[in-house]
Amino acid sequence: MHLDVARAMPADLQVDSTVDQPYTLSVIKLKKNAFLINGHQSWEIAPGKLNKSLIEIARKAFIDKGYEIQFTHIEDEYSAAEEVEKFIRADIILFQTPVYWMSIPWGFKKYIDEVYMAGYGTMFDDDGRTRSDANAKYGSGHI
């Protein structure tokens, strides 16, 4: 008897059917998902070549390791709802961004605000504050 698990599996799962003997269950391998975000905001003196190069190096490295890639550049148009889905699906998230005056670019801050607010209730439940647990402080909120 051989169990055919491939038919009932979601599309984002892969089956390793190299084990094909009676009474064995094939090994299921999950596809790994990486979400790469280029947080660079272009300026006349900083067109973003370094960040683009680093994202490309990371993309190739993740692909070589078997990852499926999702990508966003904050200067391109995006849908906050679609970005939330990318965050939820991701096994690993890479934020590639320059540091401007000890912080990230304002466009990247805007992206984070828009996407995280769209993900409220899906990506996280709350910000961690509660009156019933003195140990649960701001910032401990399930993200």
N, C-alpha and C positions, 0 to 999 in steps of 0.2 A: 504494500500500500504506500503510495506517495502522495503527500499533500501538495496540491497546486496552489501556493499562496500568491502567485503572481497575478492571478485574475482579480483577487479581492483587494489588491493594494492600491493606495493612492498613487497618483502619477509621479509624485516626487520621491518615490522609493525605487530602489533597484534590487533585483534578486540576483544572488550569486548561485547559479544553478550547477556549479561544478560538482556539487555533492548530489549524486543522483542514484541513490541506492534505496531499496525498499525500507520503509519505516523510518526514513530520515526527513527532517524538515529542512528545506533549503535555508541558507543563511541570508538574512535581509540586511542590506547595507543602505543606510540613509545617505542621500546626497547632501553634501555639506554646502552651505550657502554663506557667501561673504558679501557684505554691503560696504562698498567703498564710496566715501564722500570727499570730494575735493572742495574744501572750504575757502579756496583762494578767491579774492576779490581783486580784479585787475585795476592797476593804476598805470599811468604813463611810464613810470620808471620801474614798475614791477608787473610785467605781463603774465607771470605765472608759469614760466617754463620749468622751474625747479619742481613745483608741486605737481605739474602734469607728468614730468619724468618719474617722480617718486610713485605716483598713482599707477603709472604704466608698469613699473618694476613690481609693485605689489600685485597688480592684476595678473601678470605672467606667473608670479610665484604661486598665487592661489590656484590658478588654472592647472599648473603643474602638480599641485597637491590634490586635484580632483574637485575643486570647489566650483560651484555655479556662481557667477558674478552678477550682482546688482550694482548700479553706479548712478551717482548723482553729482552734478557740479552745481553749486549753489547759484551760479550766475545764469544757468539755463532755467527755462520755465519748468515748474514742477507742480504737482497736485499734492497737497498736504495729505490727503487720504491715501494716495498711492505710496507716499513716503512712509506713512505709518505701516502699511503692509510690508514694505521692504525691511523695516526695523523688526517687525514681528517674525518675519521669515528667516532673518539672519541668524546664523550661528556665531558669526564674528562680525564686528563693525570696526572699520578703520576710518578715523577722522584724519585726513591729511590737510593741514592748514598752516599758514604762516602765523607768526606771532607779531602783531602790530602793537607797539607800545604796551607790552606785557599782557596782551589779550588777543582774542581771536577777532577777525574782521567783523564789522557790524552786520554785513550781509549774512554771515554765518550765524551770528546771534539771532538775527531775524528768522532764518531758516529753522533753527532749534525752537524758538518760541512758537512759530506757526505749526510745526510738525508735532511737537510735544503736546500742545493744546488740542490739536486734532486727535491725538492719541489718548487723551484723558479717558479713563475707563477701559481702555483696551491695552495700552502699553503700560499703564500704571493705574493703581486704584486711588491713591491720595498722596499727599506729601509727607506722610509719616507722623503728623501731629495727632495726639489724642489726649483726652482728659483722663481716660481710664487707665493708662499705662505711663507712669512717669519716666520709664526708660525709653519709650518711643519718642524720639525727638525729631524736629524738622530735618528733613533730608534722609530719613530712614524709610522712605515710602515706596518700596516695591518696584522700583524702575529696573 
